[in-house]
Amino acid sequence: MPKTVQIRDIDDDVYAALTRRAAEAGLTVPELLRREAARLASRPSMQEWLERTRRRTSTITTSEVLDTLDELRGEWPDAGG
């Protein structure tokens, strides 16, 4: 059964931004907030996400990650001037 949620004391600038975003999407503010609430509820919490990622095993070392980042970034400019 659908529930009703009321948010009080929204700052004027926040409400103006919500109104603008809703209009850009062709929605009302309640429709926009309903979609955003559904999107938020469908995502794992930070705690759930951390628990899942901790269970994953990896064979990649920190050194390999740093080497790959250095390769992608390219040469550093000569700081010796």
C-alpha positions in Angstrom: 0.0 0.0 0.0 1.5 3.4 -0.9 2.6 5.7 1.9 2.7 9.4 2.1 5.9 11.3 3.1 6.1 14.9 4.0 9.3 16.9 4.1 9.2 20.1 6.2 11.5 23.1 6.3 13.0 22.9 2.8 15.2 25.9 2.1 13.9 28.2 -0.6 17.0 27.6 -2.8 16.7 23.8 -2.5 13.0 24.0 -3.4 13.8 26.2 -6.4 16.4 23.8 -7.6 13.9 20.9 -7.2 11.3 22.9 -9.2 13.8 23.6 -11.9 14.9 20.0 -12.2 11.4 18.7 -12.2 10.4 21.2 -15.0 13.5 20.1 -17.1 12.3 16.5 -16.8 8.7 17.4 -17.5 7.6 16.3 -14.0 6.1 17.8 -10.9 8.2 18.1 -7.8 6.4 15.2 -6.1 6.9 13.0 -9.1 10.6 13.9 -9.2 11.0 13.2 -5.5 9.1 9.9 -5.9 11.5 8.7 -8.6 14.5 9.8 -6.6 13.2 8.1 -3.5 12.7 4.8 -5.5 16.2 5.1 -6.9 17.7 5.7 -3.5 15.8 2.8 -2.0 17.0 0.4 -4.7 20.6 1.1 -4.1 22.6 -0.7 -1.4 23.5 1.3 1.7 27.2 2.3 2.1 27.5 -0.4 4.8 26.0 -3.1 2.5 28.3 -2.1 -0.4 31.4 -2.2 1.8 30.4 -5.6 3.1 30.0 -6.9 -0.4 33.3 -5.5 -1.6 35.2 -6.8 1.4 34.1 -10.3 0.4 35.7 -10.1 -3.0 39.1 -11.5 -3.4 41.7 -9.8 -5.6 45.0 -10.9 -7.1 45.9 -7.4 -8.1 48.6 -5.8 -5.9 48.8 -2.1 -4.9 52.0 -1.9 -6.9 50.2 -3.0 -10.0 47.5 -0.5 -9.5 50.0 2.3 -9.0 52.1 1.2 -12.1 48.9 1.2 -14.2 47.9 4.7 -13.0 51.4 6.0 -13.8 51.2 4.4 -17.3 47.8 6.0 -17.9 48.8 9.4 -16.6 51.9 9.6 -18.7 55.2 11.4 -18.0 55.2 13.9 -15.2 56.4 17.4 -16.2 60.0 18.1 -15.1 59.6 19.8 -11.7 63.3 20.5 -11.5 62.9 23.7 -13.7 
